[in-house]
Amino acid sequence: MRPMRNSRTTRNATYLNAILTVNAVMVAALVWTHVSDGPSVANASPLQVDGGDATGGVPNAGLQRLQTLNEIRALREDVQRLELLLASGRVKFGVSNFAELKKIMDEAQAQKAPAAASPGTGTAVVAPSPVVPSPASTAPSTNP
């Protein structure tokens, strides 16, 4: 009669065999890709450093960063022009359709109310609160 093997030892041996089998298959696949007629380094196209060609290649990261910085600068200039325009008073802004806006807001509030009133829906209704900056955050810094 054969002695019974410990089930823990059997599980460890099975796991080890499975891992070794997976490793053997992966090594075989790796060797196969190197030996087969796949693309080789000698057949690879040369790298393109300018990134301007539509056929692909390696893009020029420095050029991309420069273009991004130029776009950010242009956006900053546009925002500054808009701020100056609004501060100058040449642009007038007004709301003249109060009745229509109130009707739309009342309808939206009515649609939200049943959903908020039903328990167990998982939605919470939070009333908006005005954001008031603290005096400490608006005071100019005195540290050099």
N, C-alpha and C positions, 0 to 999 in steps of 0.2 A: 504494500500500500504506500502511495506517495504522500509525503507530508503536505499539509495545506499551506499555501503561501498566504502571507499577510495581504489583505486587500489594499492597504496603503502602498505597499511595495509594488503591487500589480498596477495600481493607478499611476505611480511615478514612472514605471517602466513604459507604460502605454503612452504617457505624455511625452517622454523622452524620445520614443520611437517616432511619434507623430512629428515632433519638432525636427528631428534629424531627416525625416523624409521630405518635409517642406524645404529645408535647407538644400538637400540634394537636388530637388526639382528646380529651385531657384538658381543654383550654380549651373545646372545643365542648361537652363534657359539663357543665362548670361553667356556661357561658352558658345551656345548656338548662335546668338546674335553677333558675336564677334567673328565666327567662322563663316556664317552664311553670306550671301551676296548683298547684304544691306549697305546703306550708305557708309562710306568710310571718310576719314579725315582728309584724305588726299582728294576726294571728290567734292568736298565742301566748298561753297562759294566764299570768296574773300570777304572779310568784314568791311562794312561801310561805316565810316565814322561821321559822315556829314548828316545822315538821316534824311536827306532831302530826296532820295530816290524812292519812288512809289513801289519798287519791287521788293522792299523789305530790308533786312539787315539790322545791324545794331544801331539804335538811335543814339544821338549825341546828347547825353544827359545835361551837359553844361549849356548847350544851346537851348534845350527845353527850359531849363531854369531861367536863363536870360529872357526868353520869350515870356515866361510867366511873370517875372519881375516887371517887365515892360508893360504887360497888361494890367498888373496891379497899380503901377504908377499912373497909367491912363485912367483907370477907374477912380483913383484917389483925386485926380484933377477934375474929373467929371462931378464927383460928389462935392468938391470944394466950390465949383461953379454953381451947382444947384443951391448950396448953402448961401452963397452970396446973393443969388437971385431971390431966394426966399427972404433973406434978411433985408434986402433993399426995399421990399414992399411993392415991387413991380408986379408980382404975382398975387392975385387976390383969390382967396379960397373961401367959399361959403356953402352952406347947406340950405337949400330953399324948399326941399320937399319933406318937411318934418312929418306931415300927416302920413305920407306913404311909408317913410322909415318906421314910424311908430307902429303902423299896421303890420309891417313885416316882422318887427321885433316881437310884437304881441303874439303873432302866429307861431314864431319860433319858440317862444316861451311856453305857449300852450302845448306844443308838441313835446317839449322836454318835461313838462310837469307830470303827465301820466307815467312816463318811464321812471321818473325819480320817486313817485309815490308808491309804485309797486315794490313790495319787499322781495328780496332775494334775487334781484336782477344783476347785482354786482356793479352797478353804476353809482357813482357818487356825484352829487351836484355841489359845486363849490362856488360861492358867490365871489365875483371879482372884487379885489380890494385895491384901492389906489396905492401906487408905489410912491413913497415919499423918501427922497434921499436923506440920509442922516447928515448932520452938519459936519461930522468928521470926514465923510467921504468927499464933500465938496470943497473943503478948506484946502488952500494951496499948501504944498509940502514945504517945510522950512529946512529939511535936511539937504545938505549940499550933495 
